[in-house]
Amino acid sequence: MSVTEQQSGEAPGRPARRRGRWRLVKIAMEKPELAALVLLFLLIGAFQVLSNGVFLNFNNLRGLFGLLPEVALVAIGVTLLMICGEFDLSVGSVFALMPMTMAVLMVDGWPFWVAIGAGLGLCALIGLTNGLITIRFGIPSFIVTLGMLFMARSLTVVISGGFPPRLRMDEIPAWLFVDFVGPGGLFRMSFLWFLAVAILVSLLLSRTNFGNWVRATGGFLPAAQATGIPTARVKIACFVLCSMLAGFAGMIQTLRIGSALPSMGEGLELQAVAAAVIGGTALTGGIGSILGGVIGATLIRVIDNGMVLSQIDSNWFKFAVGGLTIGAVVANAWMRKRARAMKVET
């Protein structure tokens, strides 16, 4: 037993265990998605009580998991782009434009998979355009993608002719994207697509050089450029991936409801940004995680669903999301500040 331990009256090894616990607390508080995860569990418990036990029943969870991928896929792309230090406000319009393009081409006789490829190619072109204009002309991506939001939405209405094109669902392998699977049909196939995308993008961000480049580019651009990171290419790649994920999510919703609507995705861009911020992604870039974006998107879906089941006026939904966004930013900033102030002795 050391002299310090004898004088303090503590058992041998107790200070080391205490230091270990504080070190774990410090690490946990530095995780940006922690506040959102804790809040998610609290809200699930609250809505379970307020809905008299209906929230966690099988049928409601089935519906919740069925709708989640359409928001979460967009949130994944937006989160990645925000970590890179940029924004994309056009994702809601791209969400509608891609399936509308696919549907119009299919009505004209194009095969399903070729039409999907053309739609995703258009999404990639939009992302490429957003990235090139942002970087080449030094214009804030907020402004560039705001303009693209209006252009893509208008193009969606124009190519639709004002009427939703009729899809022949019997000629489309929709089962590959929207059929129920799993125990008792709890999940849709879209949920499996979402999980696969979330895992792949998360691994891309955490286990590859590209992921390190994304964080460095968003964290401090001049330093990233000085170390030889191709920051322009990194940002353009994130813009393209963000746009393609939004279009893919829109296609899933179209196959679920059986029709491409020009109004699809309105306001979705703000929900996606809110999901990223709620999940701990920093507005200044460099900080965030795909898991955080997914948790944020789940929170938004839980609030929407839980308010309905709890018979709360749905007009409070946007108020709740807005308050949650502000609260998450404040909580994450406070936790990071406290974590930096904590001193754990070795």
C-alpha positions as CSV (number, residue, x, y, z in Angstrom):
1,M,0.0,0.0,0.0
2,S,1.4,3.4,-0.9
3,V,1.9,6.2,1.6
4,T,-0.8,8.3,-0.1
5,E,-3.3,5.4,0.2
6,Q,-2.3,4.9,3.9
7,Q,-2.8,8.6,4.7
8,S,-6.1,8.8,2.9
9,G,-7.4,5.6,4.4
10,E,-8.4,4.2,1.0
11,A,-8.1,0.6,0.0
12,P,-5.4,-0.3,-2.4
13,G,-6.5,0.1,-6.0
14,R,-9.5,2.3,-5.2
15,P,-7.9,5.6,-6.6
16,A,-7.1,3.7,-9.8
17,R,-10.7,2.5,-10.1
18,R,-12.0,6.0,-9.5
19,R,-9.7,7.4,-12.2
20,G,-10.9,4.7,-14.6
21,R,-14.6,5.6,-13.9
22,W,-13.9,9.3,-14.4
23,R,-12.0,8.6,-17.6
24,L,-15.0,6.7,-18.9
25,V,-17.3,9.6,-18.0
26,K,-15.0,12.0,-19.8
27,I,-15.0,9.8,-23.0
28,A,-18.8,9.5,-22.9
29,M,-19.3,13.2,-22.5
30,E,-17.1,13.9,-25.6
31,K,-19.3,11.7,-27.7
32,P,-21.6,14.1,-29.7
33,E,-24.5,11.6,-30.0
34,L,-24.7,10.9,-26.3
35,A,-27.3,13.6,-25.4
36,A,-29.6,12.5,-28.3
37,L,-29.4,8.8,-27.4
38,V,-30.3,9.6,-23.8
39,L,-33.2,11.8,-24.9
40,L,-34.4,9.1,-27.3
41,F,-34.8,6.6,-24.5
42,L,-36.5,9.1,-22.3
43,L,-39.0,10.0,-25.1
44,I,-39.7,6.4,-25.8
45,G,-40.6,5.8,-22.2
46,A,-42.7,9.0,-22.0
47,F,-44.7,8.2,-25.1
48,Q,-45.2,4.6,-23.9
49,V,-46.8,6.0,-20.8
50,L,-48.8,8.7,-22.5
51,S,-50.1,6.3,-25.2
52,N,-51.2,3.8,-22.6
53,G,-48.7,1.2,-23.8
54,V,-49.6,1.5,-27.5
55,F,-46.3,3.1,-28.6
56,L,-44.2,-0.1,-28.2
57,N,-46.7,-2.6,-29.5
58,F,-45.9,-4.6,-32.6
59,N,-48.1,-2.8,-35.1
60,N,-46.9,0.7,-34.2
61,L,-43.2,-0.4,-34.3
62,R,-43.9,-1.9,-37.7
63,G,-45.1,1.4,-39.0
64,L,-42.3,3.3,-37.3
65,F,-39.6,1.1,-38.8
66,G,-41.3,1.2,-42.2
67,L,-41.1,5.0,-42.4
68,L,-37.8,5.7,-40.7
69,P,-35.5,4.8,-43.6
70,E,-36.9,7.5,-45.9
71,V,-35.8,10.2,-43.4
72,A,-32.7,8.5,-42.1
73,L,-31.1,7.9,-45.5
74,V,-31.4,11.6,-46.2
75,A,-30.0,12.4,-42.8
76,I,-27.0,10.2,-43.4
77,G,-26.0,12.1,-46.5
78,V,-26.6,15.5,-44.9
79,T,-24.6,14.4,-41.8
80,L,-21.6,13.4,-43.8
81,L,-21.7,16.6,-45.8
82,M,-22.0,18.7,-42.6
83,I,-19.0,17.0,-41.1
84,C,-17.2,18.0,-44.3
85,G,-18.1,21.6,-43.5
86,E,-20.9,22.1,-46.1
87,F,-24.7,22.1,-46.3
88,D,-27.2,20.8,-48.9
89,L,-30.7,22.4,-48.7
90,S,-31.7,20.8,-52.1
91,V,-32.1,17.3,-50.7
92,G,-35.9,17.7,-50.2
93,S,-36.3,18.6,-53.9
94,V,-34.0,15.9,-55.1
95,F,-36.0,13.5,-53.0
96,A,-38.9,14.2,-55.3
97,L,-37.0,14.8,-58.6
98,M,-35.3,11.4,-58.7
99,P,-38.4,9.2,-58.5
100,M,-40.3,11.5,-60.8
101,T,-37.6,11.1,-63.4
102,M,-37.6,7.4,-62.9
103,A,-41.4,7.2,-63.2
104,V,-41.6,9.4,-66.4
105,L,-38.9,7.3,-68.0
106,M,-40.7,4.1,-67.1
107,V,-43.9,5.4,-68.6
108,D,-42.0,6.1,-71.8
109,G,-40.9,2.4,-71.9
110,W,-37.6,2.5,-70.1
111,P,-36.7,-0.7,-68.1
112,F,-37.0,-0.3,-64.3
113,W,-33.3,-0.7,-63.5
114,V,-32.2,1.6,-66.4
115,A,-34.7,4.2,-65.1
116,I,-33.2,4.0,-61.6
117,G,-29.7,4.4,-63.0
118,A,-30.8,7.5,-64.9
119,G,-32.5,8.9,-61.8
120,L,-29.4,8.4,-59.6
121,G,-27.2,9.7,-62.4
122,L,-29.3,12.9,-62.3
123,C,-28.9,13.1,-58.5
124,A,-25.1,12.7,-58.9
125,L,-25.1,15.5,-61.5
126,I,-27.0,17.8,-59.1
127,G,-24.5,17.0,-56.3
128,L,-21.6,17.6,-58.7
129,T,-23.0,20.9,-59.7
130,N,-23.6,22.0,-56.1
131,G,-20.0,21.1,-55.3
132,L,-18.3,22.7,-58.3
133,I,-20.2,26.0,-57.9
134,T,-19.5,26.1,-54.2
135,I,-15.8,25.5,-54.6
136,R,-14.9,27.2,-57.9
137,F,-16.7,30.5,-57.1
138,G,-16.3,30.4,-53.3
139,I,-20.0,30.8,-52.7
140,P,-21.5,29.5,-49.4
141,S,-23.1,26.1,-50.0
142,F,-26.1,27.3,-48.1
143,I,-26.8,29.8,-51.0
144,V,-25.9,27.4,-53.8
145,T,-28.1,24.6,-52.6
146,L,-31.0,27.0,-51.7
147,G,-31.1,28.0,-55.4
148,M,-30.9,24.3,-56.4
149,L,-33.8,23.6,-54.1
150,F,-36.1,25.8,-56.1
151,M,-34.7,24.7,-59.5
152,A,-35.0,20.9,-58.7
153,R,-38.6,21.4,-57.3
154,S,-39.6,23.3,-60.4
155,L,-38.1,20.7,-62.7
156,T,-40.0,18.0,-60.9
157,V,-43.3,19.8,-61.5
158,V,-42.4,20.5,-65.2
159,I,-41.5,16.9,-66.1
160,S,-44.5,15.6,-64.3
161,G,-46.8,17.7,-66.4
162,G,-48.7,18.6,-63.2
163,F,-50.0,15.1,-62.8
164,P,-48.4,12.1,-61.1
165,P,-47.3,9.5,-63.7
166,R,-49.0,6.1,-63.2
167,L,-46.7,3.3,-62.4
168,R,-47.5,-0.3,-63.2
169,M,-46.5,-1.8,-59.9
170,D,-47.0,-5.3,-61.2
171,E,-44.0,-4.7,-63.6
172,I,-41.7,-3.4,-60.8
173,P,-39.8,-5.5,-58.3
174,A,-41.0,-3.3,-55.5
175,W,-40.7,-6.2,-53.1
176,L,-36.9,-5.6,-53.2
177,F,-37.4,-2.3,-51.4
178,V,-40.7,-2.2,-49.5
179,D,-41.9,-5.7,-48.7
180,F,-42.2,-6.7,-45.1
181,V,-39.5,-9.1,-43.8
182,G,-38.1,-10.3,-40.5
183,P,-39.9,-11.8,-37.5
184,G,-43.6,-11.3,-38.1
185,G,-42.9,-8.9,-40.9
186,L,-41.6,-6.3,-38.4
187,F,-39.3,-4.5,-41.0
188,R,-39.6,-3.5,-44.6
189,M,-36.8,-4.2,-47.0
190,S,-36.1,-0.5,-47.0
191,F,-34.9,-0.8,-43.4
192,L,-32.3,-3.4,-44.5
193,W,-31.2,-1.0,-47.2
194,F,-30.9,1.8,-44.7
195,L,-28.9,-0.4,-42.3
196,A,-26.5,-1.4,-45.0
197,V,-26.0,2.2,-46.1
198,A,-25.6,3.4,-42.5
199,I,-22.9,0.8,-41.8
200,L,-21.0,1.4,-45.0
201,V,-21.0,5.2,-44.7
202,S,-20.0,4.9,-41.0
203,L,-17.1,2.6,-41.9
204,L,-16.1,4.9,-44.7
205,L,-16.0,7.8,-42.2
206,S,-14.3,6.0,-39.3
207,R,-12.0,3.4,-41.0
208,T,-10.7,4.9,-44.2
209,N,-8.4,7.7,-45.2
210,F,-11.3,9.3,-47.0
211,G,-13.1,9.6,-43.6
212,N,-10.0,11.2,-42.1
213,W,-9.9,13.6,-45.0
214,V,-13.6,14.5,-44.5
215,R,-13.1,15.3,-40.8
216,A,-9.9,17.3,-41.6
217,T,-11.5,19.2,-44.4
218,G,-14.5,20.2,-42.2
219,G,-12.4,20.7,-39.1
220,F,-9.8,23.2,-40.4
221,L,-9.6,23.6,-44.2
222,P,-6.3,25.5,-44.4
223,A,-4.5,22.9,-42.4
224,A,-6.1,20.1,-44.5
225,Q,-4.9,21.8,-47.7
226,A,-1.4,22.3,-46.3
227,T,-1.1,18.6,-45.6
228,G,-1.9,17.7,-49.2
229,I,-5.5,16.5,-48.7
230,P,-7.5,17.0,-52.0
231,T,-10.2,19.0,-50.2
232,A,-12.0,20.0,-53.3
233,R,-12.5,16.4,-54.4
234,V,-13.5,15.4,-50.9
235,K,-16.2,18.0,-50.7
236,I,-17.5,17.2,-54.2
237,A,-17.7,13.5,-53.3
238,C,-19.7,14.3,-50.2
239,F,-22.1,16.5,-52.2
240,V,-22.6,13.7,-54.8
241,L,-23.2,11.1,-52.1
242,C,-25.6,13.3,-50.2
243,S,-27.7,14.0,-53.3
244,M,-27.7,10.3,-54.4
245,L,-28.9,9.2,-51.0
246,A,-31.7,11.7,-51.0
247,G,-32.8,10.5,-54.4
248,F,-32.6,6.8,-53.4
249,A,-34.8,7.6,-50.3
250,G,-37.3,9.3,-52.5
251,M,-37.5,6.3,-54.8
252,I,-38.2,4.1,-51.8
253,Q,-41.1,6.3,-50.7
254,T,-42.5,6.3,-54.3
255,L,-42.4,2.5,-54.4
256,R,-44.1,2.3,-51.0
257,I,-47.0,4.6,-51.9
258,G,-47.1,3.5,-55.5
259,S,-46.9,6.9,-57.1
260,A,-44.4,9.7,-57.7
261,L,-45.8,13.0,-56.4
262,P,-44.3,16.5,-57.2
263,S,-44.8,17.6,-53.6
264,M,-42.8,14.8,-52.0
265,G,-40.0,15.8,-49.6
266,E,-41.2,19.3,-49.0
267,G,-39.5,20.5,-45.8
268,L,-37.4,17.3,-45.6
269,E,-34.2,19.2,-46.0
270,L,-34.8,21.0,-42.7
271,Q,-35.7,17.8,-40.9
272,A,-32.4,16.2,-42.2
273,V,-30.3,19.2,-41.0
274,A,-32.2,19.0,-37.6
275,A,-31.5,15.3,-37.4
276,A,-27.8,15.9,-38.0
277,V,-27.6,18.7,-35.4
278,I,-29.6,16.8,-32.8
279,G,-27.2,13.8,-33.3
280,G,-24.3,16.0,-32.4
281,T,-22.9,17.2,-35.7
282,A,-21.2,20.6,-35.5
283,L,-22.5,23.3,-37.7
284,T,-18.8,24.4,-38.2
285,G,-17.8,21.0,-39.5
286,G,-15.3,18.4,-38.4
287,I,-17.4,16.9,-35.6
288,G,-20.2,14.4,-35.9
289,S,-21.0,10.7,-36.6
290,I,-23.3,8.8,-38.8
291,L,-24.8,7.1,-35.7
292,G,-25.7,10.5,-34.4
293,G,-27.5,11.5,-37.6
294,V,-29.4,8.2,-37.4
295,I,-30.3,8.8,-33.8
296,G,-31.5,12.3,-34.7
297,A,-33.7,11.0,-37.5
298,T,-35.1,8.4,-35.2
299,L,-35.9,11.0,-32.6
300,I,-37.9,13.0,-35.2
301,R,-39.9,10.0,-36.2
302,V,-40.5,9.0,-32.6
303,I,-41.8,12.5,-31.8
304,D,-44.1,12.6,-34.8
305,N,-45.5,9.1,-34.1
306,G,-45.6,9.5,-30.3
307,M,-47.5,12.8,-30.5
308,V,-50.2,11.2,-32.7
309,L,-50.6,8.2,-30.4
310,S,-50.6,10.4,-27.3
311,Q,-53.4,12.6,-28.8
312,I,-51.2,15.7,-28.7
313,D,-52.1,18.4,-31.3
314,S,-49.9,17.7,-34.3
315,N,-49.4,21.4,-34.8
316,W,-46.8,21.2,-32.0
317,F,-44.6,18.8,-34.0
318,K,-42.4,21.5,-35.6
319,F,-42.2,23.4,-32.3
320,A,-41.0,20.2,-30.7
321,V,-38.4,19.5,-33.4
322,G,-37.2,23.1,-33.2
323,G,-36.9,23.1,-29.5
324,L,-35.1,19.7,-29.6
325,T,-32.6,21.1,-32.1
326,I,-31.8,24.1,-29.9
327,G,-31.7,21.9,-26.8
328,A,-29.4,19.3,-28.4
329,V,-26.9,22.0,-29.5
330,V,-26.8,23.6,-26.1
331,A,-26.5,20.2,-24.4
332,N,-23.7,19.0,-26.7
333,A,-21.8,22.3,-26.3
334,W,-22.1,22.1,-22.5
335,M,-21.0,18.4,-22.3
336,R,-17.9,19.1,-24.5
337,K,-17.0,22.1,-22.4
338,R,-17.3,20.0,-19.2
339,A,-15.4,17.1,-20.7
340,R,-12.5,19.4,-21.7
341,A,-12.5,20.9,-18.1
342,M,-12.3,17.4,-16.5
343,K,-8.8,16.4,-15.5
344,V,-8.2,12.7,-15.1
345,E,-4.9,11.8,-13.4
346,T,-2.9,9.0,-14.8
